[in-house]
Amino acid sequence: MYSLYFDPGLGAMIIQSIVAAVAAILLFSKNIMYKVKVFLGMDKKENDDLFDDINVKDSDTDKTSK
């Protein structure tokens, strides 16, 4: 009896909501899996201090500031 009308704007809104839901699920599950791995100790320890190996002399920084 009643027929539904879907215009292009509604179709785009439906597709956008589906893509957003899939992205949210992927990001949420990745975050949960990371927390589980950290809790169980299965996470690789990455070196957070990337610049510890760089030796900079004070005299080098004085030259560049002038």
C-alpha positions as CSV (number, residue, x, y, z in Angstrom):
1,M,0.0,0.0,0.0
2,Y,2.7,2.5,1.0
3,S,5.8,2.7,-1.1
4,L,9.1,4.0,0.3
5,Y,11.1,6.6,-1.5
6,F,14.9,6.7,-1.1
7,D,16.5,9.7,-2.6
8,P,20.3,9.9,-3.2
9,G,20.9,11.9,0.0
10,L,19.3,9.1,2.1
11,G,21.3,6.5,0.3
12,A,24.6,8.4,0.9
13,M,23.6,8.8,4.5
14,I,23.0,5.0,4.9
15,I,26.3,4.2,3.2
16,Q,28.2,6.7,5.4
17,S,26.7,5.3,8.6
18,I,27.6,1.7,7.5
19,V,31.2,2.8,6.8
20,A,31.4,4.7,10.1
21,A,30.1,1.7,12.0
22,V,32.7,-0.7,10.4
23,A,35.5,1.7,11.1
24,A,34.4,2.1,14.7
25,I,34.2,-1.6,15.2
26,L,37.7,-2.1,13.7
27,L,39.3,0.6,15.8
28,F,37.6,-0.5,19.0
29,S,38.5,-4.1,18.5
30,K,42.2,-3.2,17.8
31,N,42.3,-1.1,21.0
32,I,40.8,-4.0,23.0
33,M,43.2,-6.6,21.5
34,Y,46.2,-4.3,22.3
35,K,45.1,-4.0,25.9
36,V,44.6,-7.7,26.2
37,K,48.1,-8.3,24.8
38,V,49.7,-5.8,27.2
39,F,47.8,-7.4,30.1
40,L,49.0,-10.9,29.1
41,G,52.5,-9.7,28.4
42,M,52.5,-10.7,24.8
43,D,53.1,-7.2,23.4
44,K,56.5,-6.4,21.9
45,K,58.4,-3.8,23.8
46,E,59.1,-1.0,21.4
47,N,61.8,1.6,22.1
48,D,59.8,4.7,22.9
49,D,63.0,6.8,23.3
50,L,64.0,7.1,19.7
51,F,66.4,9.9,20.3
52,D,68.4,8.4,23.1
53,D,71.1,7.2,20.7
54,I,71.8,10.7,19.3
55,N,74.7,12.4,20.9
56,V,74.5,16.2,20.7
57,K,77.3,18.4,22.1
58,D,76.4,21.7,23.8
59,S,78.8,23.5,21.4
60,D,76.8,22.2,18.4
61,T,73.6,23.7,19.7
62,D,75.3,27.0,20.5
63,K,76.5,27.4,16.9
64,T,73.0,27.0,15.4
65,S,71.3,29.4,17.8
66,K,73.6,32.3,16.7
